[in-house]
Amino acid sequence: MSDDQLPTRQKLAVPGRSRRNAVTGKLKAALEAMVWEGLERKAAAEQAGLKDRSVRDALHKPHVVGFYTAELAALRTSKGARNIHTLAGIADDSENDTARVSAVKAMEQIANQADEKRAHPGAQQTPGLQIIIVQHAPAPQDEPREVFPGAA
């Protein structure tokens, strides 16, 4: 290699940089801080040793969004049982009737969604419209009609 050639990006690999199409190192630490610690993007980036702009730009990449979404799903799943207990406590102990009714409705909705997932695992609900076209057979005619009466 001559002295006037610049080294490749691979030779200048930055410690903590994610592999191509993977979320590792500092980016992973920043995203996990956002999800699990509830930090804002800027604070999570600083904690991980990145700039806010780097994390924001990374969130435009499909594999990063996929990782972030999977972490959020894991958080929702881990909080599921506690949320049910909280709603049950509100439904049982609250003096506010509106809060009690809302808690019961929320628990019913959660139960209905869980039942649908069990009935159709992996199926996603998609918005749509169903149009059914029914053609009826024409009524039988006894005698032919004249198109123009009186014209012959």
N, C-alpha and C positions, 0 to 999 in steps of 0.2 A: 504494500500500500504506500502510495507516495505521500509526501507531507502536505500537499495541497488538497487532498481528498478529506471530506468530512466523514466521521464515523457514522455507521448506521444507527437507527433508533434502537435496534436490538443490542448493540454494543454499549449504548448509553442508557441501558435499562434502569429505570428509576426504582429504587427499593420500595416495595409496597404497592406497585402499580398492578392493576388487574390484568390477567391474561386476556387475550382476544376473546370476545363473546363470553366472558366469565366475570362474575362479581366476586372479587377477592380483595384482600389487603385493606387499604384505607377506605376505599369506596364501600366495601362490605361493612366496615366498622361504622361509617357514617350512616348508612341506611338502617342498620340495626339500632343505632342510637335514636334515629327518628321514630322507628316503630316501637321498640321495646321500652325506651326511656321517655318517649314523648317529646323529644327535643325538636325545636324548629330546625329547618334545613341549615341555616347559617351557623347555629350553635353546634349542630352535629358535625358539620364540616370542619369547624375549628377544633373540636374535640378530637377528630380523626386525623388532623394535620393536613386538611385540604382547604382549598378556597371554595367559597359559596358558589362561585360561577362553575367550578368543576363539577360539583354535585348536580347543579341545575342542568348543565349540559348533558351529564350522564343520564339524567332522568328522561331524556328524549330518545334514548336507545331502547329498542324492544327487549333485549335480554335483561337490562337493568330494571325496566318496568315490571317484567315478569318476576324477577327476584323480589322486588318491593311488594308486589301484589301477593306473592306466596307468603311473605312474612306477615303481611296484614291478615291474611286468612288464618295463619297459625295463631296470631294474637286473638282474633275473634273466637276461634275454637277454644283456646285456653281460658277465655273469659266467659264462655257460654254457661257453665254450671253456676258460676257466681251470679251472673245476671238473672238467672231464673230464681235463685234464692232471694235476690234483692226485690224482684217483682213480687214474689210471694209474700215477702214481708210487708211491702206496701199494700198489697191487696188485703192482708189480714189485719194490719195494725193502724193504717192511716185513718184519721178522723175526717179527711176530705173525701167525700163520696166520688167526686170526679176522678181523683187520683186512683181510687180503688178500682173503678170501672176501667180506666185506661190501663192499669196494670194487668187486669184480667184479660182485656182485649189483646194486649201485647203478648201475654203468655199463650193465648189461643192461636195467635198468628204464628208464633214460633213453633208451636206444636203442628200446625197445618203445614208449614214449610218442611218440617222434619218428616212428616208423613209422605209428602210428595216426593222428597228425595229418596225415601225408602221404596216407594212404589215404582219410581222411574230413576234408578241410579244413573248418574252421568248425563241425564237428559237436561237440556237447558230450555227454559221457557223463552220463546221468541215472540215478539209482537207480530201480529198478522191479522188478516181478514180472510174469512172463508166465504166464497160465493158459490151457491148451489143453483145451477140452472136446470129447471125442470120444464120439459116440453110436453105439452098435452097433445094427444091425437086430435085432429080436427073432428068436429061433430059430423055425423053422417047426414047427407042431404037427400031428401026424398025426390025432388025433381029439379032439373037444372033451372037456374034463374037466367033472366035476360039481363044483359049488362045495361042496355039502354032501352027502357020500356017504350014500346010503340014504334021503335025503329026496326024496319025489316028490310 
